[in-house]
Amino acid sequence: MKMGEKLEKAVDIVGEILAFFTVALIVFLSVNRFVADGAGFLPANATKILESIREIAVLVVVGLAGLEFALKRGFVVFLFYAALVAAAVIFLFFPHVLPATQSLLRI
């Protein structure tokens, strides 16, 4: 048995389910944006929360797809990929980590 075959199967199933719901959320938010002349049918606060969830969901789905790839390739590739995912999560939740991004994010 290869490393992580059972884990790979679980990641595959969870990834497929999350991918389905992520695409449904993207379509839902797009419909909300174009309904009623751009005003939408959701309150602005709910739309903002769902857009944040969408950003995280896309990262999770891509992360799970990459994890499935990394589990097939071996431990070194898995460690490298885990470091990349960790960096993406840090930059998503803490965008001011890099000094160069601070000037870009000022409003």
Secondary structure, DSSP 8 states (H G I E B T S, - for coil): --TTHHHHHHHHHHHHHHHHHHHHHHHHHHHHHHTTTTT-SS-HHHHHHHHHHHHHHHHHHHHHHHHHHHHHH-HHHHHHHHHHHHHHHHHHH-TTSSHHHHHHS--
